[in-house]
Amino acid sequence: MRLMDCHTHTQFSMDSEADIDLCVKRAAELGLAAYAITDHCECNGWYEKEHYPEETWELLDYYNYRANFESSVSAVTALKEKWAGKLNLICGVELGQILHDTDAAKTANADSRVDFIIGSVHQVMGEKDFYFIEYDKMTMDEIYGLLERYFKEVYTLSKTELFDVVGHITYCLRYMKQRHGINADISRYDDIIAETFRNLAQNGKGIEINTSGLRQGFGDCFPNLKYTKLFRDMGGEIISFGSDSHTVEDIGANIADGMRIARAAGFTRGAYFKKRKPYFIDIE
């Protein structure tokens, strides 16, 4: 099976120390058919901390993503030249909270060096990243209210042109289950998820199968087979695969499992992007 990994992080992401040169070397050793570096760029933290109202500072633990974006894109662009003919290296970015600052998102989209953009929602407006939320101090009604806001925000995101694929679309479930054993039933949001997928399909956008949940205690990919199949049923054709690695060792992790989910959902090929255009590789 020809594997691709189109969601990875290097030292230019605030939560990773993976050396970018070692990451590229590892991808080449694995023989990946496509390898994308997609360092974090949270649009709601594009500027330095002082740019934002003091009362919002607690919502983010890091700012000045604009500098990280430039550092990552510059480094990957140089490595693309160095590894030309030896590795299908893709210059990507994971844009978080696009709706919170569309001007920042448009700046990233306008950068001609960028091949691929993952649109992710790590936090809903006015709330902390799902990583930092104390779910054990919330009622289930409060949790479901938060999840509803999440899926509504992803729905609105699906109507924009500021990304190529939506990243880990069930990310909102990760930490409540991993840390507290809370299994929220998101089937109550299936209608809006279906409409989100319909928008993506009609706009030529895709979703990602993010395999990190298989190695981090969640027990499944983001999304799982049910929602991957729903995307297919809504006309979806573009699906990418990402390990969401933050270490060199996790590059390519469980990608084969993600591809098997895609195959079971009815997909026969996976996508990677160059110059913001999809290219396809058959799923064996």
C-alpha positions as a Markdown table, in Angstrom:
| # | Residue | x | y | z |
|---|---|---|---|---|
| 1 | Met | 0.0 | 0.0 | 0.0 |
| 2 | Arg | 1.4 | 3.4 | -1.0 |
| 3 | Leu | 1.1 | 5.6 | 2.1 |
| 4 | Met | 0.9 | 9.4 | 2.4 |
| 5 | Asp | 1.0 | 11.5 | 5.5 |
| 6 | Cys | -0.4 | 15.0 | 5.0 |
| 7 | His | -0.6 | 16.3 | 8.5 |
| 8 | Thr | 2.6 | 16.6 | 10.5 |
| 9 | His | 4.3 | 19.1 | 12.8 |
| 10 | Thr | 7.8 | 20.2 | 13.3 |
| 11 | Gln | 9.7 | 22.6 | 15.7 |
| 12 | Phe | 7.7 | 25.5 | 14.1 |
| 13 | Ser | 4.6 | 24.3 | 15.9 |
| 14 | Met | 4.4 | 25.5 | 19.5 |
| 15 | Asp | 3.6 | 22.0 | 20.8 |
| 16 | Ser | 6.3 | 20.1 | 18.8 |
| 17 | Glu | 10.1 | 19.8 | 19.0 |
| 18 | Ala | 10.5 | 17.5 | 16.0 |
| 19 | Asp | 13.4 | 18.7 | 13.9 |
| 20 | Ile | 12.3 | 19.5 | 10.4 |
| 21 | Asp | 15.3 | 18.0 | 8.7 |
| 22 | Leu | 14.9 | 14.7 | 10.6 |
| 23 | Cys | 11.2 | 14.7 | 9.8 |
| 24 | Val | 11.9 | 15.0 | 6.1 |
| 25 | Lys | 14.6 | 12.3 | 6.3 |
| 26 | Arg | 12.2 | 10.0 | 8.1 |
| 27 | Ala | 9.5 | 10.5 | 5.5 |
| 28 | Ala | 11.9 | 9.6 | 2.7 |
| 29 | Glu | 13.1 | 6.5 | 4.6 |
| 30 | Leu | 9.4 | 5.4 | 4.9 |
| 31 | Gly | 9.0 | 5.8 | 1.2 |
| 32 | Leu | 5.9 | 8.0 | 1.6 |
| 33 | Ala | 4.2 | 8.7 | -1.7 |
| 34 | Ala | 3.4 | 12.2 | -0.4 |
| 35 | Tyr | 4.5 | 14.0 | 2.8 |
| 36 | Ala | 3.1 | 17.3 | 4.0 |
| 37 | Ile | 4.5 | 19.5 | 6.8 |
| 38 | Thr | 1.5 | 21.4 | 8.2 |
| 39 | Asp | 2.7 | 23.4 | 11.2 |
| 40 | His | 0.1 | 25.1 | 13.4 |
| 41 | Cys | -1.2 | 28.6 | 12.6 |
| 42 | Glu | -4.1 | 29.7 | 14.8 |
| 43 | Cys | -5.7 | 32.6 | 13.0 |
| 44 | Asn | -7.0 | 34.0 | 16.3 |
| 45 | Gly | -3.4 | 34.3 | 17.5 |
| 46 | Trp | -1.9 | 35.6 | 14.3 |
| 47 | Tyr | -0.5 | 38.7 | 15.9 |
| 48 | Glu | 1.4 | 39.3 | 19.1 |
| 49 | Lys | -0.5 | 39.0 | 22.4 |
| 50 | Glu | -0.6 | 42.8 | 22.9 |
| 51 | His | -2.7 | 43.1 | 19.8 |
| 52 | Tyr | -5.7 | 41.5 | 21.5 |
| 53 | Pro | -7.9 | 42.7 | 24.3 |
| 54 | Glu | -6.5 | 41.7 | 27.7 |
| 55 | Glu | -9.8 | 40.0 | 28.6 |
| 56 | Thr | -9.2 | 37.5 | 25.8 |
| 57 | Trp | -5.6 | 36.5 | 26.7 |
| 58 | Glu | -6.7 | 33.5 | 28.7 |
| 59 | Leu | -8.3 | 31.9 | 25.6 |
| 60 | Leu | -4.9 | 31.2 | 24.0 |
| 61 | Asp | -1.6 | 30.0 | 25.5 |
| 62 | Tyr | 0.5 | 31.2 | 22.5 |
| 63 | Tyr | 0.5 | 34.1 | 20.1 |
| 64 | Asn | 2.3 | 35.5 | 17.1 |
| 65 | Tyr | 1.6 | 32.6 | 14.8 |
| 66 | Arg | 2.4 | 34.8 | 11.9 |
| 67 | Ala | 6.1 | 34.4 | 12.7 |
| 68 | Asn | 5.8 | 30.6 | 13.0 |
| 69 | Phe | 3.9 | 30.5 | 9.7 |
| 70 | Glu | 6.7 | 32.4 | 7.9 |
| 71 | Ser | 9.4 | 30.3 | 9.5 |
| 72 | Ser | 7.8 | 27.0 | 8.6 |
| 73 | Val | 6.8 | 27.9 | 5.0 |
| 74 | Ser | 10.3 | 29.3 | 4.4 |
| 75 | Ala | 12.0 | 26.2 | 5.8 |
| 76 | Val | 9.8 | 23.8 | 3.8 |
| 77 | Thr | 10.2 | 25.7 | 0.6 |
| 78 | Ala | 14.0 | 25.4 | 0.9 |
| 79 | Leu | 13.7 | 21.7 | 1.7 |
| 80 | Lys | 11.5 | 21.1 | -1.3 |
| 81 | Glu | 14.3 | 22.2 | -3.5 |
| 82 | Lys | 16.9 | 20.1 | -1.6 |
| 83 | Trp | 14.8 | 17.0 | -1.8 |
| 84 | Ala | 13.5 | 17.4 | -5.3 |
| 85 | Gly | 13.3 | 14.1 | -7.1 |
| 86 | Lys | 13.7 | 12.2 | -3.9 |
| 87 | Leu | 10.6 | 13.0 | -1.9 |
| 88 | Asn | 7.2 | 14.4 | -2.8 |
| 89 | Leu | 7.4 | 17.1 | -0.1 |
| 90 | Ile | 4.4 | 19.4 | 0.4 |
| 91 | Cys | 4.4 | 22.8 | 2.0 |
| 92 | Gly | 1.3 | 22.9 | 4.1 |
| 93 | Val | -0.2 | 24.7 | 7.1 |
| 94 | Glu | -2.9 | 23.8 | 9.6 |
| 95 | Leu | -5.0 | 26.9 | 9.9 |
| 96 | Gly | -7.0 | 27.0 | 13.1 |
| 97 | Gln | -10.0 | 29.2 | 13.8 |
| 98 | Ile | -10.3 | 30.6 | 10.3 |
| 99 | Leu | -13.6 | 32.2 | 11.1 |
| 100 | His | -12.1 | 34.1 | 14.0 |
| 101 | Asp | -9.8 | 36.2 | 11.8 |
| 102 | Thr | -10.5 | 35.7 | 8.1 |
| 103 | Asp | -8.0 | 38.4 | 7.2 |
| 104 | Ala | -5.2 | 36.3 | 8.7 |
| 105 | Ala | -6.6 | 33.3 | 6.9 |
| 106 | Lys | -6.7 | 35.2 | 3.6 |
| 107 | Thr | -3.0 | 36.2 | 4.0 |
| 108 | Ala | -2.0 | 32.6 | 4.5 |
| 109 | Asn | -4.1 | 31.5 | 1.5 |
| 110 | Ala | -2.5 | 34.2 | -0.7 |
| 111 | Asp | 1.0 | 32.9 | -0.1 |
| 112 | Ser | 2.0 | 31.2 | -3.3 |
| 113 | Arg | 4.5 | 28.9 | -1.5 |
| 114 | Val | 1.7 | 27.1 | 0.2 |
| 115 | Asp | 0.5 | 23.9 | -1.4 |
| 116 | Phe | -2.0 | 22.7 | 1.1 |
| 117 | Ile | -4.3 | 24.1 | 3.8 |
| 118 | Ile | -6.0 | 22.1 | 6.5 |
| 119 | Gly | -8.9 | 24.1 | 8.1 |
| 120 | Ser | -9.3 | 23.1 | 11.7 |
| 121 | Val | -11.5 | 24.2 | 14.6 |
| 122 | His | -9.6 | 23.8 | 17.8 |
| 123 | Gln | -11.8 | 26.1 | 19.8 |
| 124 | Val | -15.1 | 27.7 | 19.3 |
| 125 | Met | -15.5 | 31.5 | 19.6 |
| 126 | Gly | -15.2 | 32.7 | 23.2 |
| 127 | Glu | -13.9 | 29.4 | 24.5 |
| 128 | Lys | -10.5 | 27.8 | 25.2 |
| 129 | Asp | -9.1 | 25.1 | 23.0 |
| 130 | Phe | -10.8 | 21.8 | 23.6 |
| 131 | Tyr | -7.5 | 20.6 | 25.0 |
| 132 | Phe | -7.8 | 22.9 | 28.0 |
| 133 | Ile | -11.5 | 22.5 | 28.8 |
| 134 | Glu | -12.3 | 20.9 | 32.2 |
| 135 | Tyr | -15.0 | 18.5 | 31.1 |
| 136 | Asp | -15.3 | 16.9 | 34.6 |
| 137 | Lys | -16.6 | 20.3 | 35.8 |
| 138 | Met | -19.3 | 20.5 | 33.2 |
| 139 | Thr | -22.8 | 18.9 | 33.0 |
| 140 | Met | -23.7 | 16.8 | 30.0 |
| 141 | Asp | -26.1 | 19.5 | 28.9 |
| 142 | Glu | -23.2 | 22.0 | 28.9 |
| 143 | Ile | -21.0 | 19.6 | 27.0 |
| 144 | Tyr | -23.7 | 19.0 | 24.4 |
| 145 | Gly | -24.1 | 22.8 | 24.1 |
| 146 | Leu | -20.4 | 23.2 | 23.4 |
| 147 | Leu | -20.5 | 20.4 | 20.8 |
| 148 | Glu | -23.4 | 22.0 | 19.1 |
| 149 | Arg | -21.5 | 25.3 | 18.8 |
| 150 | Tyr | -18.5 | 23.3 | 17.4 |
| 151 | Phe | -20.5 | 21.6 | 14.7 |
| 152 | Lys | -22.2 | 24.9 | 13.8 |
| 153 | Glu | -18.8 | 26.6 | 13.4 |
| 154 | Val | -17.5 | 23.8 | 11.2 |
| 155 | Tyr | -20.7 | 24.1 | 9.1 |
| 156 | Thr | -20.0 | 27.8 | 8.6 |
| 157 | Leu | -16.4 | 27.1 | 7.8 |
| 158 | Ser | -17.5 | 24.6 | 5.1 |
| 159 | Lys | -19.1 | 27.5 | 3.2 |
| 160 | Thr | -15.8 | 29.3 | 2.8 |
| 161 | Glu | -12.9 | 28.9 | 0.3 |
| 162 | Leu | -10.1 | 29.4 | 2.8 |
| 163 | Phe | -8.9 | 25.8 | 3.1 |
| 164 | Asp | -8.6 | 22.5 | 1.2 |
| 165 | Val | -9.7 | 19.9 | 3.7 |
| 166 | Val | -11.3 | 20.1 | 7.1 |
| 167 | Gly | -9.0 | 18.6 | 9.7 |
| 168 | His | -10.0 | 16.0 | 12.3 |
| 169 | Ile | -13.7 | 16.8 | 12.2 |
| 170 | Thr | -14.5 | 15.0 | 15.4 |
| 171 | Tyr | -11.6 | 16.6 | 17.3 |
| 172 | Cys | -14.0 | 18.0 | 19.8 |
| 173 | Leu | -14.5 | 14.5 | 21.3 |
| 174 | Arg | -10.8 | 13.7 | 21.9 |
| 175 | Tyr | -10.0 | 15.0 | 25.3 |
| 176 | Met | -13.3 | 14.4 | 27.1 |
| 177 | Lys | -13.0 | 10.7 | 26.3 |
| 178 | Gln | -9.2 | 10.3 | 26.7 |
| 179 | Arg | -9.0 | 12.0 | 30.1 |
| 180 | His | -12.5 | 11.6 | 31.6 |
| 181 | Gly | -14.1 | 8.6 | 29.8 |
| 182 | Ile | -16.9 | 10.8 | 28.6 |
| 183 | Asn | -18.5 | 9.3 | 25.5 |
| 184 | Ala | -20.8 | 12.0 | 24.0 |
| 185 | Asp | -23.3 | 10.8 | 21.4 |
| 186 | Ile | -22.9 | 13.2 | 18.5 |
| 187 | Ser | -25.6 | 11.5 | 16.4 |
| 188 | Arg | -27.9 | 14.3 | 17.4 |
| 189 | Tyr | -25.8 | 16.5 | 15.1 |
| 190 | Asp | -25.8 | 14.2 | 12.1 |
| 191 | Asp | -28.1 | 16.5 | 10.1 |
| 192 | Ile | -25.7 | 19.5 | 10.4 |
| 193 | Ile | -22.7 | 17.3 | 9.8 |
| 194 | Ala | -24.4 | 15.9 | 6.7 |
| 195 | Glu | -25.0 | 19.5 | 5.4 |
| 196 | Thr | -21.4 | 20.3 | 6.2 |
| 197 | Phe | -20.3 | 17.4 | 4.1 |
| 198 | Arg | -22.6 | 18.4 | 1.3 |
| 199 | Asn | -21.1 | 21.9 | 1.3 |
| 200 | Leu | -17.6 | 20.5 | 1.2 |
| 201 | Ala | -18.4 | 18.2 | -1.7 |
| 202 | Gln | -20.2 | 20.8 | -3.7 |
| 203 | Asn | -17.3 | 23.3 | -3.2 |
| 204 | Gly | -14.6 | 20.7 | -4.2 |
| 205 | Lys | -13.3 | 20.5 | -0.6 |
| 206 | Gly | -12.4 | 17.4 | 1.4 |
| 207 | Ile | -12.0 | 16.0 | 4.8 |
| 208 | Glu | -9.0 | 14.4 | 6.6 |
| 209 | Ile | -8.8 | 11.0 | 8.3 |
| 210 | Asn | -6.6 | 11.9 | 11.2 |
| 211 | Thr | -5.1 | 8.7 | 12.7 |
| 212 | Ser | -3.8 | 10.2 | 16.0 |
| 213 | Gly | -6.7 | 8.9 | 18.0 |
| 214 | Leu | -5.5 | 5.3 | 17.4 |
| 215 | Arg | -2.3 | 5.9 | 19.3 |
| 216 | Gln | -3.4 | 8.4 | 21.9 |
| 217 | Gly | -6.1 | 6.5 | 23.8 |
| 218 | Phe | -9.2 | 7.6 | 21.9 |
| 219 | Gly | -9.5 | 4.3 | 20.1 |
| 220 | Asp | -10.5 | 5.5 | 16.6 |
| 221 | Cys | -9.7 | 7.9 | 13.9 |
| 222 | Phe | -11.1 | 11.5 | 13.5 |
| 223 | Pro | -13.6 | 10.9 | 12.0 |
| 224 | Asn | -14.5 | 7.3 | 12.3 |
| 225 | Leu | -16.0 | 5.0 | 9.6 |
| 226 | Lys | -19.5 | 6.2 | 10.1 |
| 227 | Tyr | -18.7 | 9.8 | 9.4 |
| 228 | Thr | -16.2 | 9.0 | 6.6 |
| 229 | Lys | -19.0 | 7.0 | 4.9 |
| 230 | Leu | -21.5 | 9.9 | 5.5 |
| 231 | Phe | -19.0 | 12.2 | 3.7 |
| 232 | Arg | -18.9 | 9.8 | 0.8 |
| 233 | Asp | -22.8 | 9.5 | 0.8 |
| 234 | Met | -23.0 | 13.3 | 0.6 |
| 235 | Gly | -20.9 | 13.3 | -2.6 |
| 236 | Gly | -17.4 | 13.7 | -1.1 |
| 237 | Glu | -14.5 | 12.7 | -3.3 |
| 238 | Ile | -11.5 | 14.3 | -1.6 |
| 239 | Ile | -10.0 | 12.6 | 1.4 |
| 240 | Ser | -6.6 | 13.1 | 2.9 |
| 241 | Phe | -4.7 | 11.1 | 5.5 |
| 242 | Gly | -2.7 | 12.6 | 8.4 |
| 243 | Ser | -0.9 | 11.1 | 11.4 |
| 244 | Asp | -0.9 | 14.5 | 13.2 |
| 245 | Ser | 2.6 | 13.6 | 14.3 |
| 246 | His | 4.4 | 15.9 | 16.7 |
| 247 | Thr | 7.5 | 13.6 | 16.8 |
| 248 | Val | 9.7 | 12.2 | 14.2 |
| 249 | Glu | 8.8 | 8.7 | 15.3 |
| 250 | Asp | 5.0 | 9.2 | 14.7 |
| 251 | Ile | 5.3 | 10.2 | 11.1 |
| 252 | Gly | 3.2 | 7.8 | 9.0 |
| 253 | Ala | 1.7 | 6.2 | 12.2 |
| 254 | Asn | -1.5 | 4.2 | 11.5 |
| 255 | Ile | -2.0 | 5.7 | 8.0 |
| 256 | Ala | -2.6 | 2.2 | 6.7 |
| 257 | Asp | -5.5 | 1.9 | 9.2 |
| 258 | Gly | -6.9 | 5.2 | 8.0 |
| 259 | Met | -6.8 | 4.1 | 4.4 |
| 260 | Arg | -8.6 | 0.9 | 5.3 |
| 261 | Ile | -11.4 | 3.0 | 6.9 |
| 262 | Ala | -11.6 | 5.1 | 3.7 |
| 263 | Arg | -11.8 | 2.0 | 1.6 |
| 264 | Ala | -14.6 | 0.6 | 3.8 |
| 265 | Ala | -16.4 | 3.9 | 3.3 |
| 266 | Gly | -16.3 | 3.5 | -0.5 |
| 267 | Phe | -13.3 | 5.6 | -1.4 |
| 268 | Thr | -10.9 | 4.1 | -3.9 |
| 269 | Arg | -8.3 | 6.9 | -3.8 |
| 270 | Gly | -6.7 | 9.4 | -1.4 |
| 271 | Ala | -5.6 | 12.9 | -2.1 |
| 272 | Tyr | -2.6 | 15.1 | -1.6 |
| 273 | Phe | -2.2 | 18.7 | -2.7 |
| 274 | Lys | 0.3 | 20.7 | -4.8 |
| 275 | Lys | -0.3 | 24.4 | -5.5 |
| 276 | Arg | -3.7 | 24.0 | -3.9 |
| 277 | Lys | -4.8 | 21.4 | -6.4 |
| 278 | Pro | -5.7 | 17.8 | -5.5 |
| 279 | Tyr | -3.8 | 14.8 | -6.9 |
| 280 | Phe | -4.9 | 11.3 | -6.3 |
| 281 | Ile | -3.3 | 8.0 | -5.3 |
| 282 | Asp | -5.2 | 4.7 | -5.5 |
| 283 | Ile | -6.1 | 3.0 | -2.2 |
| 284 | Glu | -5.1 | -0.6 | -2.5 |
